[in-house]
Each structure stands twice: as C-alpha cells, then as structure tokens.
Amino acid sequence: ERIQNIVKMVINIFSVIVGVVAVIMIIWGGFKYITSGGDSGNITSAKNTIIYAIIGLVIVALAQFFVQFVLEQVVE
C-alpha cells in the first residue's frame, strides 16, 4: 500500500513536469512557426517541435494509464 502510494506520487509528479515541458515546447514550436518567415526549413523544424511535444504528451498519458493498471493488478 505504501509503495503503491509512493509510485503514484512519483508518476504524478513526473507527469506534471513532462506536461509543463510539453506545453512550453508547443508554445515554442508555435513561436518558431510564426517567426519562420516562410522558410521551409524553419517551418519543418517548428512543425516537428510541435509534433514531438504532442507525441510526448500522449506517451506520458499512456504510461500513466499503464502504471495505474499494473498497480491495480498487483494489489489484487
């Protein structure tokens, strides 16, 4: 029970940190996109930044779901 709570707390803290970083990266990618000046290389870089940040958010969400699922199975 205690270990389960510690794991949940660590996962939640990690998720919040990654979520904040991902939002910052999405904003940064949007800023790069706006200031690209039509340069295709800069546009591609900005799009990749946004896409990777979104992929990171999805992976963290899935990892949190997976950890919660595993913890529930172990407790039972």
C-alpha positions as CSV (number, residue, x, y, z in Angstrom):
1,E,0.0,0.0,0.0
2,R,2.8,2.4,1.0
3,I,4.9,1.6,-2.0
4,Q,1.8,1.9,-4.3
5,N,1.2,5.4,-3.0
6,I,4.9,6.4,-3.4
7,V,4.9,5.1,-7.0
8,K,1.6,7.0,-7.8
9,M,3.1,10.2,-6.3
10,V,6.3,9.9,-8.3
11,I,4.3,9.2,-11.5
12,N,2.1,12.1,-10.9
13,I,5.0,14.5,-10.3
14,F,6.8,13.2,-13.4
15,S,3.6,13.6,-15.4
16,V,3.1,17.2,-14.3
17,I,6.7,18.0,-15.1
18,V,6.5,16.4,-18.6
19,G,3.2,18.1,-19.2
20,V,4.6,21.5,-18.4
21,V,7.6,21.0,-20.6
22,A,5.4,19.7,-23.4
23,V,3.2,22.8,-23.2
24,I,6.3,25.0,-23.3
25,M,7.6,23.1,-26.3
26,I,4.3,23.5,-28.1
27,I,4.3,27.2,-27.4
28,W,8.0,27.4,-28.6
29,G,7.1,25.5,-31.8
30,G,4.2,27.9,-32.4
31,F,6.6,30.8,-31.9
32,K,9.1,29.3,-34.3
33,Y,6.3,28.7,-36.8
34,I,5.1,32.3,-36.6
35,T,8.6,33.7,-37.0
36,S,9.7,31.3,-39.7
37,G,9.3,34.0,-42.4
38,G,8.2,31.4,-44.9
39,D,11.5,29.5,-44.8
40,S,10.6,25.8,-45.4
41,G,13.4,24.6,-43.1
42,N,12.2,26.6,-40.2
43,I,8.6,25.7,-40.8
44,T,9.5,22.0,-40.8
45,S,11.5,22.4,-37.6
46,A,8.6,24.2,-35.9
47,K,6.1,21.5,-37.0
48,N,8.5,18.8,-35.7
49,T,8.8,20.5,-32.4
50,I,5.0,20.7,-32.0
51,I,4.5,17.1,-33.2
52,Y,7.2,15.7,-30.9
53,A,5.7,17.6,-27.9
54,I,2.3,16.2,-28.6
55,I,3.7,12.7,-29.0
56,G,5.5,13.1,-25.7
57,L,2.2,14.1,-24.0
58,V,0.5,11.0,-25.5
59,I,3.3,8.7,-24.3
60,V,3.2,10.1,-20.8
61,A,-0.6,9.7,-20.7
62,L,-0.4,6.1,-21.8
63,A,2.5,5.4,-19.4
64,Q,0.4,6.8,-16.5
65,F,-2.6,4.7,-17.5
66,F,-0.3,1.6,-17.8
67,V,1.3,2.1,-14.4
68,Q,-2.2,2.6,-12.8
69,F,-3.4,-0.6,-14.4
70,V,-0.3,-2.6,-13.3
71,L,-0.6,-1.2,-9.7
72,E,-4.3,-2.2,-9.5
73,Q,-3.4,-5.7,-10.7
74,V,-0.6,-6.1,-8.2
75,V,-2.7,-5.0,-5.3
76,E,-5.5,-7.5,-6.0
